[in-house]
Amino acid sequence: RLILVHYKVGGTGMDVRSKARTLPGPVDDPSKLPKWNFDGSSTGQATGDDSEVILCPQAIFKDPFRRGNNILVICDCYAPNGEPIPSNKRYNAARIFGHPDVKAEEPWYGIEQEYTLLQKDTNWPIGWPLGGYPGPQGPYYCAAGAEKSYGRDIVDAHYKACLYAGINIGGINAEVMPGQWEFQVGPSVGISAGDELWAARYILERITEIAGVVVSFDPKPIPGEWNGAGAHTNYSTKSMRSEGGYEVIKKAIQKLEARHMEHIAAYGEGNERRLTGRHETADINTFVWVRRGEPRRVGAGGPRHREGRQGLLRGPEAGVQHGSLRRHLHDRRDHHPLQG
């Protein structure tokens, strides 16, 4: 027998909810897992007079907490009539990533998820003096040492748990603001990038729960002269990674620019507090791009990608993922097959 933990995105778009059940034996295919249900009125995803929401298993990860044959399963949510509920952004994302045009382009994503660790009773960053501030930013990025690096045990536990779960986690590092960290997911293909990101977030929530620490994805948890937290998204397609890919990237950037504010709206709430033009950000109202320094192999004609540094991804991953796909694969500004 094994324990199956269903988890899914809650009504806020950032909270992750879960419940567990027992199965008679191992399962490695989500289509062979049973559907389940929950009370959507308790999560802001249904009304009290019609509260049943159906959980449909979509992706399986090994359970790093119970280990053995136990599994974590990411689910999306449907009304009893089979229609996806409004907070189910994965449904349209799956349609888009299943489109033949998209499959042919093999979209890769590498997502750099920043977050801040907070003291549970004060909501103040760990390592900071209570009600006060540490020294100015500068010595904390990728730092080591008790006076500069706070929370590494949590970060390393999360890193190892993600590797055990089968998440394609690329690495971790301390960020510019003390108490802030980053993990990277990818490169992953298509919708698996979103599934892996949410799995990594869920595991991080569980580990910080054990540690008695709060994890925050708020874009600007501390006002003032401190960096915010985002989810920079590296993206490429087969065309971008092929000969002449730089020109393909430039065309995709032009399409993104045409709908800049539409995309900003999809990237999550609160970015206006972070994207001020200061603290290593651009202004939220201005679309800019730059060719960053490249490794020698890239400059010589090797693989390339586009990095979006405006996205926060506080809400479902589909916003930034299929936004980039739509703009890259289609010039038209009206409806087209990739629009959900």
C-alpha positions as CSV (number, residue, x, y, z in Angstrom):
1,R,0.0,0.0,0.0
2,L,1.1,3.6,-0.6
3,I,0.2,7.1,0.3
4,L,-0.9,9.4,-2.5
5,V,-0.9,13.1,-1.9
6,H,-3.0,15.2,-4.2
7,Y,-2.0,18.8,-4.4
8,K,-3.3,21.7,-6.5
9,V,-3.3,25.5,-6.8
10,G,-5.8,27.2,-4.5
11,G,-8.2,30.1,-5.1
12,T,-5.6,32.9,-4.7
13,G,-3.5,31.6,-7.5
14,M,-0.5,31.2,-5.2
15,D,-1.6,29.0,-2.3
16,V,-1.1,25.3,-2.7
17,R,-3.6,22.9,-1.1
18,S,-3.2,19.1,-0.6
19,K,-4.9,16.1,0.8
20,A,-3.8,12.4,1.1
21,R,-5.3,9.0,0.5
22,T,-4.2,5.4,0.5
23,L,-3.8,3.3,-2.7
24,P,-3.4,-0.5,-2.8
25,G,-0.1,-0.5,-4.8
26,P,2.4,1.6,-6.8
27,V,1.2,3.7,-9.7
28,D,3.5,5.5,-12.2
29,D,0.9,6.8,-14.7
30,P,-1.3,9.7,-13.7
31,S,-4.1,8.5,-16.1
32,K,-4.3,5.4,-13.9
33,L,-4.9,7.3,-10.7
34,P,-8.4,7.9,-9.3
35,K,-10.0,11.3,-9.5
36,W,-11.0,12.8,-6.2
37,N,-12.9,15.8,-4.9
38,F,-12.7,18.6,-2.3
39,D,-14.8,21.4,-0.8
40,G,-14.2,24.3,-3.1
41,S,-16.1,26.8,-0.9
42,S,-13.3,26.4,1.6
43,T,-10.6,27.4,-0.9
44,G,-12.4,30.3,-2.7
45,Q,-13.0,28.1,-5.8
46,A,-16.7,27.3,-5.5
47,T,-19.9,28.6,-3.8
48,G,-21.3,27.1,-0.6
49,D,-24.5,25.9,-2.3
50,D,-22.5,24.0,-5.0
51,S,-19.1,23.4,-3.5
52,E,-17.8,20.1,-5.0
53,V,-14.7,20.4,-7.1
54,I,-13.1,17.5,-8.9
55,L,-9.3,16.8,-8.8
56,C,-7.9,15.3,-11.9
57,P,-4.3,13.9,-11.6
58,Q,-1.9,15.3,-14.2
59,A,1.7,14.7,-13.1
60,I,3.5,12.3,-10.6
61,F,6.6,13.0,-8.5
62,K,8.2,10.9,-5.9
63,D,7.3,11.9,-2.3
64,P,10.6,13.1,-0.6
65,F,8.9,13.2,2.8
66,R,7.5,9.7,3.0
67,R,9.8,8.2,0.4
68,G,9.4,4.5,-0.7
69,N,6.7,4.1,-3.3
70,N,4.7,7.1,-2.0
71,I,4.0,9.8,-4.5
72,L,3.0,13.5,-4.9
73,V,0.5,14.2,-7.6
74,I,-0.2,17.6,-9.2
75,C,-3.9,17.9,-10.1
76,D,-6.0,20.5,-11.9
77,C,-9.6,21.3,-10.9
78,Y,-13.0,20.9,-12.6
79,A,-16.6,21.4,-11.9
80,P,-18.7,18.2,-11.6
81,N,-20.0,18.8,-15.2
82,G,-16.4,18.4,-16.4
83,E,-15.7,22.1,-17.2
84,P,-12.4,23.6,-15.9
85,I,-13.0,26.0,-13.0
86,P,-11.8,29.6,-13.5
87,S,-8.6,29.1,-11.5
88,N,-7.6,26.1,-13.6
89,K,-5.0,27.8,-15.9
90,R,-3.4,24.5,-16.6
91,Y,-6.3,23.3,-18.8
92,N,-5.7,26.0,-21.5
93,A,-1.9,25.6,-21.1
94,A,-2.2,21.9,-21.9
95,R,-4.3,22.6,-25.0
96,I,-1.6,25.1,-26.2
97,F,1.3,22.9,-25.5
98,G,-0.5,20.0,-27.3
99,H,-0.9,22.0,-30.5
100,P,1.1,20.6,-33.4
101,D,2.8,24.0,-34.1
102,V,4.0,24.1,-30.5
103,K,5.2,20.5,-30.3
104,A,7.2,21.1,-33.5
105,E,9.0,24.0,-31.8
106,E,9.9,22.1,-28.6
107,P,9.7,25.1,-26.3
108,W,12.2,25.0,-23.5
109,Y,11.8,26.9,-20.2
110,G,14.3,27.7,-17.5
111,I,12.6,29.5,-14.6
112,E,14.5,31.2,-11.8
113,Q,12.2,31.4,-8.8
114,E,13.2,33.9,-6.2
115,Y,11.6,33.8,-2.7
116,T,12.1,35.3,0.8
117,L,12.2,33.4,4.1
118,L,10.4,35.2,6.9
119,Q,10.2,34.8,10.6
120,K,6.8,33.2,11.4
121,D,5.8,35.5,14.2
122,T,6.9,38.8,12.8
123,N,6.8,38.4,9.0
124,W,10.3,39.9,9.0
125,P,13.2,38.3,7.0
126,I,15.2,35.7,8.8
127,G,18.6,36.9,10.0
128,W,17.4,40.5,10.2
129,P,17.3,42.3,13.6
130,L,13.7,42.4,14.9
131,G,12.3,45.7,13.8
132,G,15.6,46.8,12.3
133,Y,17.7,46.3,9.2
134,P,21.0,44.6,8.2
135,G,23.8,46.4,6.5
136,P,23.2,47.6,2.9
137,Q,23.0,45.1,0.0
138,G,26.3,44.0,-1.5
139,P,27.9,41.2,0.5
140,Y,24.9,38.8,0.5
141,Y,24.6,37.6,-3.1
142,C,26.0,34.0,-3.4
143,A,27.6,34.6,0.0
144,A,28.8,32.2,2.7
145,G,29.2,33.0,6.4
146,A,26.9,33.4,9.4
147,E,26.8,37.2,9.1
148,K,25.8,37.1,5.5
149,S,23.8,33.9,4.7
150,Y,20.6,33.0,6.4
151,G,18.5,29.9,5.9
152,R,20.9,27.7,4.0
153,D,19.7,24.5,5.8
154,I,16.2,25.1,4.4
155,V,17.5,25.8,1.0
156,D,19.7,22.7,0.8
157,A,16.9,20.5,2.2
158,H,14.6,21.8,-0.6
159,Y,17.3,21.3,-3.2
160,K,17.8,17.6,-2.2
161,A,14.1,17.0,-1.9
162,C,13.4,18.3,-5.4
163,L,16.2,16.1,-6.8
164,Y,14.7,13.1,-5.0
165,A,11.2,13.9,-6.3
166,G,12.4,13.9,-9.9
167,I,12.1,17.7,-10.5
168,N,14.6,19.0,-13.0
169,I,16.0,21.5,-10.5
170,G,19.1,23.2,-11.9
171,G,20.6,24.9,-8.9
172,I,20.2,27.4,-6.0
173,N,21.9,30.6,-4.8
174,A,21.6,33.3,-2.2
175,E,20.1,36.5,-3.6
176,V,21.0,40.1,-3.3
177,M,18.7,40.9,-0.3
178,P,19.7,38.9,2.8
179,G,17.1,36.2,3.6
180,Q,16.2,35.9,-0.1
181,W,17.1,32.9,-2.2
182,E,16.5,31.4,-5.6
183,F,16.1,28.0,-7.2
184,Q,16.1,27.2,-10.9
185,V,13.8,24.7,-12.6
186,G,14.7,23.5,-16.1
187,P,15.5,23.5,-18.9
188,S,12.1,21.7,-19.2
189,V,9.9,21.2,-22.2
190,G,6.4,22.7,-22.5
191,I,3.9,22.2,-19.7
192,S,6.3,20.1,-17.7
193,A,8.1,23.3,-16.7
194,G,5.0,24.5,-15.0
195,D,4.3,21.2,-13.3
196,E,7.9,21.1,-12.0
197,L,7.8,24.7,-10.8
198,W,4.6,24.0,-8.8
199,A,6.0,20.8,-7.4
200,A,9.1,22.6,-6.3
201,R,7.0,25.4,-4.7
202,Y,4.9,22.8,-2.8
203,I,7.9,21.0,-1.5
204,L,9.4,24.4,-0.4
205,E,6.1,25.2,1.5
206,R,6.3,21.8,3.3
207,I,10.0,22.2,4.2
208,T,9.5,25.7,5.6
209,E,6.5,24.5,7.5
210,I,8.7,21.9,9.2
211,A,11.3,24.6,9.9
212,G,8.8,27.0,11.4
213,V,9.6,29.6,8.7
214,V,7.3,31.4,6.2
215,V,8.2,31.4,2.5
216,S,7.0,34.5,0.7
217,F,6.8,35.0,-3.1
218,D,5.8,38.6,-2.7
219,P,7.4,40.7,-5.4
220,K,8.6,43.4,-2.9
221,P,8.4,42.0,0.7
222,I,10.4,44.9,2.2
223,P,10.0,48.5,0.8
224,G,12.9,50.7,0.3
225,E,16.5,50.0,-0.8
226,W,16.1,46.2,-1.2
227,N,15.7,44.0,-4.2
228,G,12.4,42.4,-4.9
229,A,11.7,38.8,-5.9
230,G,10.6,37.5,-9.3
231,A,10.6,34.5,-11.5
232,H,12.9,35.3,-14.4
233,T,11.9,33.0,-17.3
234,N,14.4,31.8,-19.9
235,Y,12.6,30.6,-23.1
236,S,13.7,29.2,-26.4
237,T,12.2,27.3,-29.3
238,K,13.8,24.9,-31.8
239,S,14.0,27.8,-34.3
240,M,15.8,30.0,-31.8
241,R,18.3,27.3,-31.1
242,S,19.0,26.7,-34.8
243,E,21.2,28.6,-37.3
244,G,19.8,32.1,-37.7
245,G,18.1,31.9,-34.3
246,Y,19.1,35.4,-33.2
247,E,16.8,36.9,-35.9
248,V,14.0,34.6,-34.7
249,I,14.5,35.9,-31.1
250,K,14.4,39.5,-32.3
251,K,11.1,38.9,-34.1
252,A,9.6,37.2,-31.0
253,I,10.7,40.2,-28.9
254,Q,8.8,42.6,-31.2
255,K,5.7,40.5,-30.8
256,L,6.0,40.6,-27.0
257,E,6.5,44.4,-27.1
258,A,3.2,44.8,-29.0
259,R,1.3,43.4,-26.0
260,H,3.5,44.3,-23.1
261,M,0.9,45.5,-20.7
262,E,-1.4,42.5,-21.5
263,H,1.5,40.2,-20.5
264,I,2.3,42.3,-17.4
265,A,-1.3,41.8,-16.2
266,A,-0.9,38.0,-16.6
267,Y,2.3,37.8,-14.6
268,G,0.7,38.3,-11.2
269,E,-0.3,41.0,-8.7
270,G,2.2,43.4,-7.1
271,N,4.8,43.8,-9.8
272,E,4.2,47.5,-9.9
273,R,6.0,47.6,-6.5
274,R,9.0,45.8,-7.8
275,L,9.4,47.0,-11.4
276,T,10.3,50.6,-10.7
277,G,13.4,51.0,-12.8
278,R,15.6,50.6,-9.7
279,H,17.1,47.6,-7.9
280,E,18.0,45.7,-11.1
281,T,14.6,46.1,-12.7
282,A,13.0,47.9,-15.6
283,D,10.1,50.3,-15.3
284,I,6.8,48.4,-15.5
285,N,5.4,50.7,-18.2
286,T,8.4,50.5,-20.5
287,F,9.3,47.5,-22.6
288,V,13.1,47.2,-23.0
289,W,15.4,44.5,-24.2
290,V,19.2,44.1,-24.3
291,R,21.6,41.5,-25.7
292,R,23.4,40.4,-22.6
293,G,26.9,39.1,-22.4
294,E,27.1,35.6,-23.9
295,P,29.3,32.7,-23.4
296,R,31.9,32.2,-26.2
297,R,30.0,29.2,-27.6
298,V,26.8,31.2,-27.9
299,G,28.5,34.1,-29.6
300,A,30.0,31.7,-32.1
301,G,26.6,30.6,-33.2
302,G,25.6,28.1,-30.6
303,P,22.2,27.7,-28.8
304,R,20.3,30.9,-27.8
305,H,17.4,31.8,-25.6
306,R,15.3,34.8,-24.6
307,E,15.1,35.7,-20.9
308,G,12.0,37.5,-19.7
309,R,12.9,39.5,-16.5
310,Q,9.6,41.2,-16.1
311,G,7.6,38.2,-14.9
312,L,6.9,37.4,-11.3
313,L,4.8,34.3,-11.9
314,R,2.9,34.7,-8.6
315,G,-0.1,33.2,-10.3
316,P,-0.4,30.1,-12.5
317,E,2.6,29.4,-14.7
318,A,0.5,29.4,-17.9
319,G,0.4,33.2,-18.1
320,V,4.0,33.7,-19.0
321,Q,4.5,30.3,-20.7
322,H,1.8,30.5,-23.4
323,G,2.1,34.3,-23.7
324,S,5.6,33.8,-25.1
325,L,4.4,31.0,-27.3
326,R,1.5,33.0,-28.8
327,R,3.7,36.0,-29.6
328,H,6.5,33.8,-31.1
329,L,4.4,31.6,-33.3
330,H,1.8,34.1,-34.5
331,D,2.0,37.6,-36.0
332,R,-1.7,38.2,-36.1
333,R,-3.3,40.3,-33.3
334,D,-6.8,38.7,-33.6
335,H,-7.9,35.2,-32.5
336,H,-5.8,32.3,-33.6
337,P,-5.7,28.5,-32.8
338,L,-3.3,28.9,-29.9
339,Q,-5.5,31.3,-27.9
340,G,-7.5,29.5,-25.2
